[in-house]
Amino acid sequence: MTTLYVPIDRSAGIALHRQVYEGLRRAILGGMLRPGQRIPSSRALAIDLGLSRQPVLVAYDQLFHEGYLDGRHGSGTFVSAALPDDLLRSTGPEESGSRASAARRPSPGSPRHPPVENDYSGLGPFRMSLPALDLFPQTVWSRILARHARASTPEQQAYGDPAGLMPLREAIAEHLRTSRAVKCEPEQVLIVSGSQAALRLAAAVLLERGDRVAMEEPGYPGAHAALSAGGTEPVPVPVDEEGIGIELLRRLRGRVCAAYVTPSHQYPLGTTMTAARRFALLDWADRHGAWLLEDDYDSEYRYVSRPLGALQGLDAHDRVIYIGTFSKVLFPAVRVGYLVVPHSLVRRFVEARRAFDLFSPTLYQLTLAEFLREGHFGRHLRRMRGVYLERRDALISGLREHCANYLAVHNADAGLHIAALLTGALVDGEVVDQMARRGLAATALSTCYFGPDPRSGLLLGFGGSSEVHLLEATRVLGDVFRDLA
């Protein structure tokens, strides 16, 4: 019976439609529900589960949208013959007997909870910067991609504009103006392969070898690596509850030519830079002739208030270079990021972009432009805000239940990860090593410090894992803590 695959737990703190969705999806991917197999109608399943019909309808609708189910007019609802991903593992008859059962049986000395099965091959729960790849509207994206591939013209197959395709730049500019309060025209938008490529490009245009760049402490190691690779000297400046320390920045000896900041959601601690601190930072940049590199890496997801406007929108003196990426709102392999630069710098940035690697791939630019223009991007964002809120809440609930004696959540207001500080004498690097042995992919907070005296903590991503996986992962993490304590 299908109900065997959908265990409903009203005390789990997980929305009923998510429990129905997760149960059916696991059964499909695990081969218990086979391609082409008929499943009960939403009304019949709701009766069998003792639920109202609405949660089942919502779950079915999501599975239809993602390509796991097909509806045949007058015939019923069936598991799709072609599933939308490669997570389905065939289970032959030889795997269903005692040998498979023995393989699952814990061996002597194994952890109290076995390693958590990864949501994606090679990527475990708590993986940082990973969105919900299983919920991306792949069918819509594939249709647009295929249409542009079939209709590709000789001009589109030739060398492209180093600044990026104008339709995509126009769509990004419109999105940033309406959702992030960024002041820009399409001509100011340049397409690159991601935020680190954007930083390398900005450093090549604006900075000289040996120039000093203020970096948030703790901060994003990828930005540190990108700017260091260009020959600049990163200078750590501690952050407080309002953002980067302006007084500390002002007291730095020697000229600082730029500052890298994440004002909407400080990486990794999650602080949101206050309005007063933003204006003070802009004033510092104007007085010192310094550049502000604003990385707005995941500002779309905010859970305590509406998304805040960008720092760039407050800039009256053209000192801010705004950087964004689609890796966390779509999928990392799309490799599309962008910069917004002042009008006076556009020509220099385009020339440098051409020298770096000529231009970005055309096909994905065409696809993304249409994805934005037709409203699919906006719908995906709205949907995912609710999904990520549920996943965040599940993670917090699991940490409270299983790990409260060992860590304290520092900030969970926005983004796709939680910053948690370790209590006692636990060392975050050792915790992360033990977690990796059990299938959990966290990041040690200490790796985000560039100066002495790092704090010990964990960065726990929740975007790429379901509520069920997150709750199980927190139980395993609790075991790790108890084994190390």
Contacts in CASP RR format, 6 or more apart in sequence:
PFRMAT RR
TARGET T0000
AUTHOR 0000-0000-0000
METHOD contacts of the structure
MODEL  1
MTTLYVPIDRSAGIALHRQVYEGLRRAILGGMLRPGQRIPSSRALAIDLG
LSRQPVLVAYDQLFHEGYLDGRHGSGTFVSAALPDDLLRSTGPEESGSRA
SAARRPSPGSPRHPPVENDYSGLGPFRMSLPALDLFPQTVWSRILARHAR
ASTPEQQAYGDPAGLMPLREAIAEHLRTSRAVKCEPEQVLIVSGSQAALR
LAAAVLLERGDRVAMEEPGYPGAHAALSAGGTEPVPVPVDEEGIGIELLR
RLRGRVCAAYVTPSHQYPLGTTMTAARRFALLDWADRHGAWLLEDDYDSE
YRYVSRPLGALQGLDAHDRVIYIGTFSKVLFPAVRVGYLVVPHSLVRRFV
EARRAFDLFSPTLYQLTLAEFLREGHFGRHLRRMRGVYLERRDALISGLR
EHCANYLAVHNADAGLHIAALLTGALVDGEVVDQMARRGLAATALSTCYF
GPDPRSGLLLGFGGSSEVHLLEATRVLGDVFRDLA
1 48 0 8 1.000
2 24 0 8 1.000
2 27 0 8 1.000
2 33 0 8 1.000
2 39 0 8 1.000
2 40 0 8 1.000
2 45 0 8 1.000
2 48 0 8 1.000
3 45 0 8 1.000
3 48 0 8 1.000
3 49 0 8 1.000
5 23 0 8 1.000
5 24 0 8 1.000
5 26 0 8 1.000
5 27 0 8 1.000
5 32 0 8 1.000
5 33 0 8 1.000
6 19 0 8 1.000
6 20 0 8 1.000
6 23 0 8 1.000
6 24 0 8 1.000
6 27 0 8 1.000
6 45 0 8 1.000
6 49 0 8 1.000
7 19 0 8 1.000
7 23 0 8 1.000
8 16 0 8 1.000
8 19 0 8 1.000
8 20 0 8 1.000
8 49 0 8 1.000
8 50 0 8 1.000
8 51 0 8 1.000
9 19 0 8 1.000
10 16 0 8 1.000
12 19 0 8 1.000
12 471 0 8 1.000
13 393 0 8 1.000
13 394 0 8 1.000
13 397 0 8 1.000
14 390 0 8 1.000
14 394 0 8 1.000
14 467 0 8 1.000
14 468 0 8 1.000
14 471 0 8 1.000
15 55 0 8 1.000
15 390 0 8 1.000
16 51 0 8 1.000
16 55 0 8 1.000
17 54 0 8 1.000
17 55 0 8 1.000
17 56 0 8 1.000
17 58 0 8 1.000
17 59 0 8 1.000
17 62 0 8 1.000
18 59 0 8 1.000
18 390 0 8 1.000
18 466 0 8 1.000
18 467 0 8 1.000
19 55 0 8 1.000
20 45 0 8 1.000
20 49 0 8 1.000
20 51 0 8 1.000
20 55 0 8 1.000
20 56 0 8 1.000
20 58 0 8 1.000
20 59 0 8 1.000
21 58 0 8 1.000
21 59 0 8 1.000
21 62 0 8 1.000
21 63 0 8 1.000
22 466 0 8 1.000
22 467 0 8 1.000
22 468 0 8 1.000
24 33 0 8 1.000
24 39 0 8 1.000
24 59 0 8 1.000
24 63 0 8 1.000
24 68 0 8 1.000
25 63 0 8 1.000
25 68 0 8 1.000
25 134 0 8 1.000
27 33 0 8 1.000
28 68 0 8 1.000
28 79 0 8 1.000
28 83 0 8 1.000
28 88 0 8 1.000
29 83 0 8 1.000
29 87 0 8 1.000
29 88 0 8 1.000
29 89 0 8 1.000
30 88 0 8 1.000
30 89 0 8 1.000
30 91 0 8 1.000
31 88 0 8 1.000
31 89 0 8 1.000
31 90 0 8 1.000
31 91 0 8 1.000
33 39 0 8 1.000
33 79 0 8 1.000
34 79 0 8 1.000
35 79 0 8 1.000
35 80 0 8 1.000
35 81 0 8 1.000
35 82 0 8 1.000
35 83 0 8 1.000
36 70 0 8 1.000
36 78 0 8 1.000
36 79 0 8 1.000
36 80 0 8 1.000
36 81 0 8 1.000
37 78 0 8 1.000
37 79 0 8 1.000
38 75 0 8 1.000
38 76 0 8 1.000
38 77 0 8 1.000
38 78 0 8 1.000
39 45 0 8 1.000
39 69 0 8 1.000
39 77 0 8 1.000
39 78 0 8 1.000
39 79 0 8 1.000
40 48 0 8 1.000
40 77 0 8 1.000
41 76 0 8 1.000
41 77 0 8 1.000
42 53 0 8 1.000
42 56 0 8 1.000
42 57 0 8 1.000
42 60 0 8 1.000
42 77 0 8 1.000
43 53 0 8 1.000
43 56 0 8 1.000
45 56 0 8 1.000
46 52 0 8 1.000
46 53 0 8 1.000
46 55 0 8 1.000
46 56 0 8 1.000
49 56 0 8 1.000
60 69 0 8 1.000
60 77 0 8 1.000
62 135 0 8 1.000
63 69 0 8 1.000
64 70 0 8 1.000
64 71 0 8 1.000
65 137 0 8 1.000
65 139 0 8 1.000
66 84 0 8 1.000
66 134 0 8 1.000
66 135 0 8 1.000
66 137 0 8 1.000
66 138 0 8 1.000
66 139 0 8 1.000
67 80 0 8 1.000
67 83 0 8 1.000
67 84 0 8 1.000
67 138 0 8 1.000
67 139 0 8 1.000
68 79 0 8 1.000
68 80 0 8 1.000
68 83 0 8 1.000
68 84 0 8 1.000
69 77 0 8 1.000
69 78 0 8 1.000
69 79 0 8 1.000
69 80 0 8 1.000
70 77 0 8 1.000
70 78 0 8 1.000
70 79 0 8 1.000
70 80 0 8 1.000
70 81 0 8 1.000
71 77 0 8 1.000
71 78 0 8 1.000
72 78 0 8 1.000
84 138 0 8 1.000
84 139 0 8 1.000
85 134 0 8 1.000
85 138 0 8 1.000
87 120 0 8 1.000
87 134 0 8 1.000
91 100 0 8 1.000
106 114 0 8 1.000
111 438 0 8 1.000
111 476 0 8 1.000
111 479 0 8 1.000
111 483 0 8 1.000
112 479 0 8 1.000
113 438 0 8 1.000
113 472 0 8 1.000
113 475 0 8 1.000
113 476 0 8 1.000
113 479 0 8 1.000
114 438 0 8 1.000
115 437 0 8 1.000
115 438 0 8 1.000
115 439 0 8 1.000
115 440 0 8 1.000
115 476 0 8 1.000
116 124 0 8 1.000
116 125 0 8 1.000
116 438 0 8 1.000
116 439 0 8 1.000
116 440 0 8 1.000
116 469 0 8 1.000
116 472 0 8 1.000
116 473 0 8 1.000
116 476 0 8 1.000
117 469 0 8 1.000
118 124 0 8 1.000
118 125 0 8 1.000
118 439 0 8 1.000
119 125 0 8 1.000
119 134 0 8 1.000
119 464 0 8 1.000
119 465 0 8 1.000
119 466 0 8 1.000
119 469 0 8 1.000
120 133 0 8 1.000
120 464 0 8 1.000
123 130 0 8 1.000
123 441 0 8 1.000
123 464 0 8 1.000
124 439 0 8 1.000
124 440 0 8 1.000
124 441 0 8 1.000
124 465 0 8 1.000
124 473 0 8 1.000
125 439 0 8 1.000
125 440 0 8 1.000
125 441 0 8 1.000
125 464 0 8 1.000
125 465 0 8 1.000
125 469 0 8 1.000
125 470 0 8 1.000
125 472 0 8 1.000
125 473 0 8 1.000
126 435 0 8 1.000
126 440 0 8 1.000
126 441 0 8 1.000
126 442 0 8 1.000
126 458 0 8 1.000
126 460 0 8 1.000
126 461 0 8 1.000
126 462 0 8 1.000
126 465 0 8 1.000
126 473 0 8 1.000
126 477 0 8 1.000
127 441 0 8 1.000
127 461 0 8 1.000
127 464 0 8 1.000
127 465 0 8 1.000
128 416 0 8 1.000
128 417 0 8 1.000
128 441 0 8 1.000
128 442 0 8 1.000
128 443 0 8 1.000
128 459 0 8 1.000
128 461 0 8 1.000
129 327 0 8 1.000
129 328 0 8 1.000
129 332 0 8 1.000
129 416 0 8 1.000
129 417 0 8 1.000
129 461 0 8 1.000
130 332 0 8 1.000
130 416 0 8 1.000
130 461 0 8 1.000
130 463 0 8 1.000
130 464 0 8 1.000
131 327 0 8 1.000
131 328 0 8 1.000
131 329 0 8 1.000
131 330 0 8 1.000
131 331 0 8 1.000
131 332 0 8 1.000
131 384 0 8 1.000
131 416 0 8 1.000
131 463 0 8 1.000
131 464 0 8 1.000
132 384 0 8 1.000
132 387 0 8 1.000
132 388 0 8 1.000
132 391 0 8 1.000
132 463 0 8 1.000
132 464 0 8 1.000
133 331 0 8 1.000
133 464 0 8 1.000
134 464 0 8 1.000
134 466 0 8 1.000
135 383 0 8 1.000
135 384 0 8 1.000
135 387 0 8 1.000
136 330 0 8 1.000
136 331 0 8 1.000
136 380 0 8 1.000
137 376 0 8 1.000
137 380 0 8 1.000
140 371 0 8 1.000
140 376 0 8 1.000
141 367 0 8 1.000
141 371 0 8 1.000
141 376 0 8 1.000
144 367 0 8 1.000
144 370 0 8 1.000
144 371 0 8 1.000
144 374 0 8 1.000
145 363 0 8 1.000
145 364 0 8 1.000
145 367 0 8 1.000
148 363 0 8 1.000
148 366 0 8 1.000
148 367 0 8 1.000
148 370 0 8 1.000
149 363 0 8 1.000
152 363 0 8 1.000
156 362 0 8 1.000
156 363 0 8 1.000
156 366 0 8 1.000
157 362 0 8 1.000
159 358 0 8 1.000
159 359 0 8 1.000
160 358 0 8 1.000
160 359 0 8 1.000
160 362 0 8 1.000
161 359 0 8 1.000
162 350 0 8 1.000
162 353 0 8 1.000
162 354 0 8 1.000
162 358 0 8 1.000
162 359 0 8 1.000
163 169 0 8 1.000
163 189 0 8 1.000
163 190 0 8 1.000
163 191 0 8 1.000
163 346 0 8 1.000
163 349 0 8 1.000
163 350 0 8 1.000
163 353 0 8 1.000
164 190 0 8 1.000
164 191 0 8 1.000
164 359 0 8 1.000
164 360 0 8 1.000
164 365 0 8 1.000
165 191 0 8 1.000
165 362 0 8 1.000
165 365 0 8 1.000
165 366 0 8 1.000
165 369 0 8 1.000
166 186 0 8 1.000
167 366 0 8 1.000
167 369 0 8 1.000
167 373 0 8 1.000
168 191 0 8 1.000
168 365 0 8 1.000
168 366 0 8 1.000
168 368 0 8 1.000
168 369 0 8 1.000
168 372 0 8 1.000
169 186 0 8 1.000
169 187 0 8 1.000
169 189 0 8 1.000
169 190 0 8 1.000
169 191 0 8 1.000
169 338 0 8 1.000
170 186 0 8 1.000
170 369 0 8 1.000
171 368 0 8 1.000
171 369 0 8 1.000
171 372 0 8 1.000
171 373 0 8 1.000
172 186 0 8 1.000
172 189 0 8 1.000
172 338 0 8 1.000
172 372 0 8 1.000
173 184 0 8 1.000
173 185 0 8 1.000
173 186 0 8 1.000
173 188 0 8 1.000
173 189 0 8 1.000
173 340 0 8 1.000
174 372 0 8 1.000
175 372 0 8 1.000
175 377 0 8 1.000
176 182 0 8 1.000
176 184 0 8 1.000
176 189 0 8 1.000
176 310 0 8 1.000
176 322 0 8 1.000
176 340 0 8 1.000
177 183 0 8 1.000
177 184 0 8 1.000
179 300 0 8 1.000
179 307 0 8 1.000
180 296 0 8 1.000
180 299 0 8 1.000
180 307 0 8 1.000
180 309 0 8 1.000
180 310 0 8 1.000
181 309 0 8 1.000
181 310 0 8 1.000
181 313 0 8 1.000
182 309 0 8 1.000
182 310 0 8 1.000
182 312 0 8 1.000
182 313 0 8 1.000
182 322 0 8 1.000
182 340 0 8 1.000
183 312 0 8 1.000
183 313 0 8 1.000
183 315 0 8 1.000
184 312 0 8 1.000
184 322 0 8 1.000
184 340 0 8 1.000
185 343 0 8 1.000
187 343 0 8 1.000
187 346 0 8 1.000
188 340 0 8 1.000
188 341 0 8 1.000
188 342 0 8 1.000
188 343 0 8 1.000
188 346 0 8 1.000
189 338 0 8 1.000
189 339 0 8 1.000
189 340 0 8 1.000
190 201 0 8 1.000
190 338 0 8 1.000
190 339 0 8 1.000
190 341 0 8 1.000
190 346 0 8 1.000
190 349 0 8 1.000
190 350 0 8 1.000
190 353 0 8 1.000
191 336 0 8 1.000
191 337 0 8 1.000
191 338 0 8 1.000
191 360 0 8 1.000
191 365 0 8 1.000
192 198 0 8 1.000
192 201 0 8 1.000
192 337 0 8 1.000
192 338 0 8 1.000
192 339 0 8 1.000
192 353 0 8 1.000
192 360 0 8 1.000
193 335 0 8 1.000
193 336 0 8 1.000
193 337 0 8 1.000
193 360 0 8 1.000
194 324 0 8 1.000
194 325 0 8 1.000
194 327 0 8 1.000
194 335 0 8 1.000
194 336 0 8 1.000
194 337 0 8 1.000
195 223 0 8 1.000
195 295 0 8 1.000
195 297 0 8 1.000
195 323 0 8 1.000
195 324 0 8 1.000
195 325 0 8 1.000
195 327 0 8 1.000
195 337 0 8 1.000
196 222 0 8 1.000
196 223 0 8 1.000
196 225 0 8 1.000
196 226 0 8 1.000
197 337 0 8 1.000
197 356 0 8 1.000
198 323 0 8 1.000
198 324 0 8 1.000
198 325 0 8 1.000
198 337 0 8 1.000
198 338 0 8 1.000
198 339 0 8 1.000
199 223 0 8 1.000
199 226 0 8 1.000
199 227 0 8 1.000
199 260 0 8 1.000
199 293 0 8 1.000
199 295 0 8 1.000
199 323 0 8 1.000
200 226 0 8 1.000
200 229 0 8 1.000
200 230 0 8 1.000
200 356 0 8 1.000
201 339 0 8 1.000
201 349 0 8 1.000
201 352 0 8 1.000
201 353 0 8 1.000
201 356 0 8 1.000
202 291 0 8 1.000
202 293 0 8 1.000
202 321 0 8 1.000
202 323 0 8 1.000
202 339 0 8 1.000
202 349 0 8 1.000
203 213 0 8 1.000
203 226 0 8 1.000
203 227 0 8 1.000
203 230 0 8 1.000
203 231 0 8 1.000
203 232 0 8 1.000
204 230 0 8 1.000
204 352 0 8 1.000
204 356 0 8 1.000
205 345 0 8 1.000
205 348 0 8 1.000
205 349 0 8 1.000
205 352 0 8 1.000
206 257 0 8 1.000
206 258 0 8 1.000
206 291 0 8 1.000
206 321 0 8 1.000
206 345 0 8 1.000
207 213 0 8 1.000
207 227 0 8 1.000
207 230 0 8 1.000
207 232 0 8 1.000
207 257 0 8 1.000
207 258 0 8 1.000
207 291 0 8 1.000
208 257 0 8 1.000
209 230 0 8 1.000
209 231 0 8 1.000
209 232 0 8 1.000
210 231 0 8 1.000
210 232 0 8 1.000
210 233 0 8 1.000
211 232 0 8 1.000
211 233 0 8 1.000
211 257 0 8 1.000
211 258 0 8 1.000
212 232 0 8 1.000
212 233 0 8 1.000
212 234 0 8 1.000
212 235 0 8 1.000
212 252 0 8 1.000
212 254 0 8 1.000
212 255 0 8 1.000
212 256 0 8 1.000
212 257 0 8 1.000
213 227 0 8 1.000
213 232 0 8 1.000
213 233 0 8 1.000
213 234 0 8 1.000
213 235 0 8 1.000
213 256 0 8 1.000
213 257 0 8 1.000
213 258 0 8 1.000
213 259 0 8 1.000
213 260 0 8 1.000
213 293 0 8 1.000
214 234 0 8 1.000
214 235 0 8 1.000
214 237 0 8 1.000
214 244 0 8 1.000
214 249 0 8 1.000
214 252 0 8 1.000
214 256 0 8 1.000
214 258 0 8 1.000
214 259 0 8 1.000
214 260 0 8 1.000
215 223 0 8 1.000
215 224 0 8 1.000
215 227 0 8 1.000
215 234 0 8 1.000
215 235 0 8 1.000
215 236 0 8 1.000
215 237 0 8 1.000
215 259 0 8 1.000
215 260 0 8 1.000
215 450 0 8 1.000
216 236 0 8 1.000
216 237 0 8 1.000
216 239 0 8 1.000
216 243 0 8 1.000
216 244 0 8 1.000
216 260 0 8 1.000
216 261 0 8 1.000
216 262 0 8 1.000
216 266 0 8 1.000
216 267 0 8 1.000
217 236 0 8 1.000
217 237 0 8 1.000
217 238 0 8 1.000
217 239 0 8 1.000
217 449 0 8 1.000
217 450 0 8 1.000
217 451 0 8 1.000
218 239 0 8 1.000
218 268 0 8 1.000
218 269 0 8 1.000
218 445 0 8 1.000
218 448 0 8 1.000
218 449 0 8 1.000
218 450 0 8 1.000
218 454 0 8 1.000
218 455 0 8 1.000
219 239 0 8 1.000
219 262 0 8 1.000
219 266 0 8 1.000
219 267 0 8 1.000
219 268 0 8 1.000
219 448 0 8 1.000
219 449 0 8 1.000
219 450 0 8 1.000
220 260 0 8 1.000
220 262 0 8 1.000
220 267 0 8 1.000
220 268 0 8 1.000
220 295 0 8 1.000
220 297 0 8 1.000
220 448 0 8 1.000
221 447 0 8 1.000
221 448 0 8 1.000
223 260 0 8 1.000
223 293 0 8 1.000
223 295 0 8 1.000
224 234 0 8 1.000
224 450 0 8 1.000
227 234 0 8 1.000
227 260 0 8 1.000
228 234 0 8 1.000
232 257 0 8 1.000
232 258 0 8 1.000
234 450 0 8 1.000
235 252 0 8 1.000
235 256 0 8 1.000
236 449 0 8 1.000
236 450 0 8 1.000
236 451 0 8 1.000
237 244 0 8 1.000
237 245 0 8 1.000
237 248 0 8 1.000
237 249 0 8 1.000
237 252 0 8 1.000
237 259 0 8 1.000
238 245 0 8 1.000
238 248 0 8 1.000
239 245 0 8 1.000
239 266 0 8 1.000
239 269 0 8 1.000
239 271 0 8 1.000
240 271 0 8 1.000
241 271 0 8 1.000
242 271 0 8 1.000
242 273 0 8 1.000
242 274 0 8 1.000
242 276 0 8 1.000
242 277 0 8 1.000
243 261 0 8 1.000
243 263 0 8 1.000
243 266 0 8 1.000
243 271 0 8 1.000
243 273 0 8 1.000
243 274 0 8 1.000
243 277 0 8 1.000
244 259 0 8 1.000
244 261 0 8 1.000
244 273 0 8 1.000
244 277 0 8 1.000
244 281 0 8 1.000
245 277 0 8 1.000
246 277 0 8 1.000
246 280 0 8 1.000
246 281 0 8 1.000
246 284 0 8 1.000
249 256 0 8 1.000
249 259 0 8 1.000
249 281 0 8 1.000
249 284 0 8 1.000
250 284 0 8 1.000
255 288 0 8 1.000
256 288 0 8 1.000
256 290 0 8 1.000
257 290 0 8 1.000
257 291 0 8 1.000
258 290 0 8 1.000
258 291 0 8 1.000
258 292 0 8 1.000
258 293 0 8 1.000
259 281 0 8 1.000
259 284 0 8 1.000
259 285 0 8 1.000
259 290 0 8 1.000
259 291 0 8 1.000
259 292 0 8 1.000
259 293 0 8 1.000
260 293 0 8 1.000
260 295 0 8 1.000
261 273 0 8 1.000
261 281 0 8 1.000
261 292 0 8 1.000
261 293 0 8 1.000
261 294 0 8 1.000
261 295 0 8 1.000
261 311 0 8 1.000
262 294 0 8 1.000
262 295 0 8 1.000
262 296 0 8 1.000
262 297 0 8 1.000
263 272 0 8 1.000
263 273 0 8 1.000
263 278 0 8 1.000
263 281 0 8 1.000
263 294 0 8 1.000
263 296 0 8 1.000
263 310 0 8 1.000
263 311 0 8 1.000
264 272 0 8 1.000
264 273 0 8 1.000
264 296 0 8 1.000
264 299 0 8 1.000
264 307 0 8 1.000
264 308 0 8 1.000
264 309 0 8 1.000
264 310 0 8 1.000
264 311 0 8 1.000
264 414 0 8 1.000
265 271 0 8 1.000
265 272 0 8 1.000
265 297 0 8 1.000
265 298 0 8 1.000
265 299 0 8 1.000
265 302 0 8 1.000
265 413 0 8 1.000
265 414 0 8 1.000
265 415 0 8 1.000
266 272 0 8 1.000
266 273 0 8 1.000
267 295 0 8 1.000
267 297 0 8 1.000
267 448 0 8 1.000
268 417 0 8 1.000
268 419 0 8 1.000
268 443 0 8 1.000
268 445 0 8 1.000
268 448 0 8 1.000
268 459 0 8 1.000
269 410 0 8 1.000
269 411 0 8 1.000
269 419 0 8 1.000
270 410 0 8 1.000
270 411 0 8 1.000
270 413 0 8 1.000
270 414 0 8 1.000
270 415 0 8 1.000
270 419 0 8 1.000
271 411 0 8 1.000
272 308 0 8 1.000
272 413 0 8 1.000
272 414 0 8 1.000
273 281 0 8 1.000
273 311 0 8 1.000
278 311 0 8 1.000
278 314 0 8 1.000
279 314 0 8 1.000
281 292 0 8 1.000
281 311 0 8 1.000
282 292 0 8 1.000
282 311 0 8 1.000
282 314 0 8 1.000
282 315 0 8 1.000
282 316 0 8 1.000
282 317 0 8 1.000
282 319 0 8 1.000
282 320 0 8 1.000
284 290 0 8 1.000
285 291 0 8 1.000
285 292 0 8 1.000
285 317 0 8 1.000
285 319 0 8 1.000
285 320 0 8 1.000
286 317 0 8 1.000
286 319 0 8 1.000
289 319 0 8 1.000
290 319 0 8 1.000
291 319 0 8 1.000
291 320 0 8 1.000
291 321 0 8 1.000
292 311 0 8 1.000
292 315 0 8 1.000
292 319 0 8 1.000
292 320 0 8 1.000
292 321 0 8 1.000
293 321 0 8 1.000
293 323 0 8 1.000
294 310 0 8 1.000
294 311 0 8 1.000
294 312 0 8 1.000
294 320 0 8 1.000
294 321 0 8 1.000
294 322 0 8 1.000
294 323 0 8 1.000
295 323 0 8 1.000
295 324 0 8 1.000
296 310 0 8 1.000
296 322 0 8 1.000
296 323 0 8 1.000
296 324 0 8 1.000
297 323 0 8 1.000
297 324 0 8 1.000
297 325 0 8 1.000
297 328 0 8 1.000
298 328 0 8 1.000
298 329 0 8 1.000
298 414 0 8 1.000
298 415 0 8 1.000
298 416 0 8 1.000
299 307 0 8 1.000
299 308 0 8 1.000
299 309 0 8 1.000
299 310 0 8 1.000
299 414 0 8 1.000
300 307 0 8 1.000
300 329 0 8 1.000
300 381 0 8 1.000
300 385 0 8 1.000
301 307 0 8 1.000
301 384 0 8 1.000
301 385 0 8 1.000
301 388 0 8 1.000
301 414 0 8 1.000
301 415 0 8 1.000
301 416 0 8 1.000
302 308 0 8 1.000
302 413 0 8 1.000
302 414 0 8 1.000
302 415 0 8 1.000
303 385 0 8 1.000
303 388 0 8 1.000
303 389 0 8 1.000
303 392 0 8 1.000
303 412 0 8 1.000
303 413 0 8 1.000
303 414 0 8 1.000
303 415 0 8 1.000
304 413 0 8 1.000
304 414 0 8 1.000
310 322 0 8 1.000
311 320 0 8 1.000
311 322 0 8 1.000
312 320 0 8 1.000
312 322 0 8 1.000
312 340 0 8 1.000
313 320 0 8 1.000
318 342 0 8 1.000
318 343 0 8 1.000
318 344 0 8 1.000
321 339 0 8 1.000
321 340 0 8 1.000
321 341 0 8 1.000
322 339 0 8 1.000
322 340 0 8 1.000
322 341 0 8 1.000
323 337 0 8 1.000
323 338 0 8 1.000
323 339 0 8 1.000
324 337 0 8 1.000
324 338 0 8 1.000
324 339 0 8 1.000
325 336 0 8 1.000
325 337 0 8 1.000
325 338 0 8 1.000
326 334 0 8 1.000
326 336 0 8 1.000
326 337 0 8 1.000
326 368 0 8 1.000
327 334 0 8 1.000
327 335 0 8 1.000
327 337 0 8 1.000
328 416 0 8 1.000
329 377 0 8 1.000
329 380 0 8 1.000
329 381 0 8 1.000
329 384 0 8 1.000
330 368 0 8 1.000
330 377 0 8 1.000
330 380 0 8 1.000
334 364 0 8 1.000
334 368 0 8 1.000
335 360 0 8 1.000
335 361 0 8 1.000
335 364 0 8 1.000
336 360 0 8 1.000
336 364 0 8 1.000
336 365 0 8 1.000
336 368 0 8 1.000
339 349 0 8 1.000
341 349 0 8 1.000
353 359 0 8 1.000
371 377 0 8 1.000
372 378 0 8 1.000
388 415 0 8 1.000
388 416 0 8 1.000
388 462 0 8 1.000
388 463 0 8 1.000
390 467 0 8 1.000
391 462 0 8 1.000
391 463 0 8 1.000
391 464 0 8 1.000
391 465 0 8 1.000
391 466 0 8 1.000
391 467 0 8 1.000
391 470 0 8 1.000
392 412 0 8 1.000
392 418 0 8 1.000
392 462 0 8 1.000
394 462 0 8 1.000
394 467 0 8 1.000
394 470 0 8 1.000
394 471 0 8 1.000
395 418 0 8 1.000
395 460 0 8 1.000
395 461 0 8 1.000
395 462 0 8 1.000
395 470 0 8 1.000
395 474 0 8 1.000
396 409 0 8 1.000
396 412 0 8 1.000
396 418 0 8 1.000
397 471 0 8 1.000
398 470 0 8 1.000
398 471 0 8 1.000
398 474 0 8 1.000
398 475 0 8 1.000
399 407 0 8 1.000
399 409 0 8 1.000
399 418 0 8 1.000
399 420 0 8 1.000
399 460 0 8 1.000
399 474 0 8 1.000
399 477 0 8 1.000
401 474 0 8 1.000
402 474 0 8 1.000
402 475 0 8 1.000
402 477 0 8 1.000
402 478 0 8 1.000
403 474 0 8 1.000
403 477 0 8 1.000
403 478 0 8 1.000
403 481 0 8 1.000
405 423 0 8 1.000
405 481 0 8 1.000
406 422 0 8 1.000
406 423 0 8 1.000
406 424 0 8 1.000
406 426 0 8 1.000
406 478 0 8 1.000
406 481 0 8 1.000
406 485 0 8 1.000
407 420 0 8 1.000
407 421 0 8 1.000
407 422 0 8 1.000
407 423 0 8 1.000
407 457 0 8 1.000
407 458 0 8 1.000
407 481 0 8 1.000
408 420 0 8 1.000
408 421 0 8 1.000
408 423 0 8 1.000
409 418 0 8 1.000
409 419 0 8 1.000
409 420 0 8 1.000
410 418 0 8 1.000
410 419 0 8 1.000
410 420 0 8 1.000
410 421 0 8 1.000
411 418 0 8 1.000
411 419 0 8 1.000
412 418 0 8 1.000
412 419 0 8 1.000
416 461 0 8 1.000
416 462 0 8 1.000
416 463 0 8 1.000
416 464 0 8 1.000
417 459 0 8 1.000
417 460 0 8 1.000
417 461 0 8 1.000
417 462 0 8 1.000
417 463 0 8 1.000
418 459 0 8 1.000
418 460 0 8 1.000
418 461 0 8 1.000
418 462 0 8 1.000
419 445 0 8 1.000
419 457 0 8 1.000
419 458 0 8 1.000
419 459 0 8 1.000
420 457 0 8 1.000
420 458 0 8 1.000
420 459 0 8 1.000
420 460 0 8 1.000
421 445 0 8 1.000
421 455 0 8 1.000
421 456 0 8 1.000
421 457 0 8 1.000
422 428 0 8 1.000
422 431 0 8 1.000
422 456 0 8 1.000
422 457 0 8 1.000
422 458 0 8 1.000
426 456 0 8 1.000
426 481 0 8 1.000
426 484 0 8 1.000
426 485 0 8 1.000
427 456 0 8 1.000
428 444 0 8 1.000
428 445 0 8 1.000
428 446 0 8 1.000
428 456 0 8 1.000
428 457 0 8 1.000
428 458 0 8 1.000
429 444 0 8 1.000
429 446 0 8 1.000
430 484 0 8 1.000
431 442 0 8 1.000
431 444 0 8 1.000
431 457 0 8 1.000
431 458 0 8 1.000
431 480 0 8 1.000
431 481 0 8 1.000
431 484 0 8 1.000
432 442 0 8 1.000
432 443 0 8 1.000
432 444 0 8 1.000
432 458 0 8 1.000
434 480 0 8 1.000
434 483 0 8 1.000
434 484 0 8 1.000
435 441 0 8 1.000
435 442 0 8 1.000
435 476 0 8 1.000
435 477 0 8 1.000
435 480 0 8 1.000
438 476 0 8 1.000
438 479 0 8 1.000
438 480 0 8 1.000
439 476 0 8 1.000
440 473 0 8 1.000
440 476 0 8 1.000
440 477 0 8 1.000
440 480 0 8 1.000
442 458 0 8 1.000
442 459 0 8 1.000
442 460 0 8 1.000
442 461 0 8 1.000
443 458 0 8 1.000
443 459 0 8 1.000
444 456 0 8 1.000
444 457 0 8 1.000
444 458 0 8 1.000
444 459 0 8 1.000
445 454 0 8 1.000
445 455 0 8 1.000
445 456 0 8 1.000
445 457 0 8 1.000
445 458 0 8 1.000
445 459 0 8 1.000
446 454 0 8 1.000
446 455 0 8 1.000
446 456 0 8 1.000
446 457 0 8 1.000
448 454 0 8 1.000
448 459 0 8 1.000
449 455 0 8 1.000
462 470 0 8 1.000
465 473 0 8 1.000
END
